[in-house]
């Protein structure tokens, strides 16, 4: 349970926007350009990185 809390906290600090329950006062809106998965992991050293898979938003832009 502690690991999950650490991953959620690290992911929230990494995102430069408001998303889900994570609300930022300096950026209160969701940024569609950041509609991508953020991967987190690690036990001793928590890491975060954005998944490079194509998001649904990008798929719609390519199809248009």
C-alpha positions in Angstrom: 0.0 0.0 0.0 2.9 2.4 0.7 4.4 1.7 -2.7 1.0 2.6 -4.4 1.0 5.9 -2.5 4.5 6.7 -3.5 3.7 5.9 -7.2 0.6 8.1 -7.1 2.5 11.0 -5.5 5.4 10.7 -8.0 2.9 10.6 -10.9 1.1 13.7 -9.7 4.3 15.6 -9.3 5.4 14.7 -12.8 2.3 15.8 -14.6 2.2 19.5 -15.6 -1.6 19.7 -15.7 -4.7 18.9 -13.7 -6.0 15.4 -14.3 -8.3 13.1 -12.3 -8.2 14.0 -8.6 -4.9 15.8 -9.1 -5.8 19.5 -9.3 -3.1 22.2 -9.8 -3.9 25.8 -9.0 -1.4 27.1 -11.6 -2.9 24.8 -14.4 -6.6 24.1 -13.5 -7.5 22.6 -16.9 -6.8 19.3 -18.6 -4.3 19.6 -21.4 -5.4 17.2 -24.3 -1.8 17.2 -25.6 -0.8 15.4 -22.5 -3.4 12.6 -22.9 -0.9 9.8 -22.5 -0.1 7.2 -19.9 2.4 7.9 -17.2 4.2 4.8 -16.0 5.5 4.5 -12.5 7.4 1.8 -10.6 10.2 1.0 -8.3 10.3 0.3 -4.6 13.6 1.7 -3.3 13.9 4.3 -6.0 10.5 5.4 -7.5 10.7 6.2 -11.2 8.2 7.8 -13.7 8.2 8.0 -17.4 5.6 8.7 -20.1 4.6 5.8 -22.3 5.5 6.3 -25.9 2.5 4.4 -27.2 0.1 6.5 -29.4 -2.8 7.9 -27.4 -6.4 7.9 -28.5 -6.1 11.7 -29.1 -3.2 11.1 -31.5 -5.0 8.3 -33.3 -8.0 10.6 -33.9 -5.6 13.4 -35.3 -3.9 10.9 -37.6 -7.3 9.6 -38.9 -8.6 13.1 -39.6 
